[in-house]
Amino acid sequence: MSNSLLRQLVEKYISGRATRAEQEQLEQYLDKQAQNPPQLDYLSEKEKRLLEKRILQKVQRNIQPTRPGAYHTQKLAPTLVAASVLLVLLVGGYFWLSRPSAWQQYQTNYNETLPITLPDQSVVTLNAHSRLWYRTYWSDSLREVWVEGEAFFDVKPNTELPFVVHAREADIRVLGTQFNVHDRRGTTEVVLSEGAVQLETEAQRLSLAPGDLVAVSEQKPIVRKRVVPERYTAWRNRQLVFDDVPLEEIGKRLEDIYGYQITITDLTLHKRRFTGSAPMDSVEVLLEKFQFVFGVSIQQEGQRIRISSE
C-alpha cells in the first residue's frame, strides 16, 4: 500500500468517513504489518487522540462480560489486531504486541453497586447500570481504566505511576485521590472529593480542587461549579440525594439507575426543582415525596411510571 493511500485511509478512519470496505482494507493491511508497523508521524496530537478514541471504541464493542458483576478476560479477534497496531503507533513501543491482548471488565445490573479492587489496590465502586474495563496488563508508566455510567474512585497514591480514567467526553488524570465520575447521556461529570486531578478534553486541560464539579458535553459549554461532594457520592451508601434538581433530571437518573421508563406529562413539571433524599432500595419513598411536594399524581405499572398534575 502506498503512503498516500495509507494516509488517506487513516484520515478517513479518524473522521468516521471510512466505508466498511475501507475499514476492512486498512485493518487487513495493518494486520499483515503487525511486526513492522508504518509510521504516522504526520498526524497532529489532536488527530492521534481522535484515532486512539476510535480504536478503543472498536475494541470495547468486542468485550462482553460473562455475567453482570463478573469480569471477563477476552483475547482480541483477528480484525482487532489492526486496532492494536494503530494504538502501538500512538503510545510508542510494542506493549500491545509483546503481551497477550486481553481485557477485564466489570458490569452492574440496575439497582446494583459493586466494589472492585484493581491490580494496584485502588478501589472502584460501580453504581447501577455501569461498567468498568481495563487491560489485563498495565504498562510500566501508566495505570489506565475506562468507565461508562457512574463510579467512585479511591486511587492508591503512586507519584511514579499516573492513573488515568477515560470517559466519553474527557480523561481524568490523577496520582492518588478520591473522585466521582458520572458518564451518561453524552455528558461526563467529575466531582472531586479529595486530592487533585486534571481533566483533559480535546480542547483544554482543567485542574480540579476538592469540592469542584466539572461537566463536559460535546454540544454544550463546559460547566464548572462548587458543590458538596457527599451529595454526589451518597449512592455509595445506598442513598439518593438531590439538591435543587429539576424533576426532569431526577426522572432521567431514576431511568439510568433502575431501568424505569418515566413519563412526565405536564411540561410545567419538568423544571420544578426538588431537594430531598430517599433510600435507593425504596424508590416508593421518593415518589411519595414527589406527591407531597408537587401535588402530582403518580401511576406505576411495572417499570413504567407516569407523573402528571392532579
Protein Blocks (a to p, Z undefined) as FASTA:
>chain_A
ZZklmmmmmmmmmnopacfklmmmmmmmmmmmmmmccdfklpcfklmmmmmmmmmmmmmm
mpccfbghiacdddddfklmmmmmmmmmmngpjklmmpccddddddddehiacddddfko
pacdddehiaddddfbacfkbccdddehjadddddddfklccddddfkbccddfbdcddd
ddeehiacdddfbhcdddddfkbccdddehiacdddfkbccddddddfklmmmmmnopac
dehiafklmmmmmmmmnopacddfblklmmpccdddddfklmmlmmmmmmmmnopacdde
hjbccdddZZ
